[in-house]
């Protein structure tokens, strides 16, 4: 009696949602101006314009993947 080993016909449930780091970074860089504007809008107006602009850029940059070197 031979047993057949069935190969999964579709990737695991979590496999389809996996996004490459380079793809994620490219999407963030592509939409950087919009993300900064969105962050600016949700920050409290009491901070003042200059502080809101700087904080909006900071928040957006923190969304980028960390730990990557120029050669990698």
C-alpha angles and dihedrals in degrees: 000000000000122000120217118222108213118213115219109258094208133035119263117281093260094041096079093055096053112117123195115243090236091054092049092048092048091052092050093048091047092053097035096118092050092047091051091050091049092049089048091054096051095048116096113267090224090077093072128239099279095048091045092052093049093045092047090055091046093051092048093048091051088061090064117096114266133214098046121133127208091251097049 
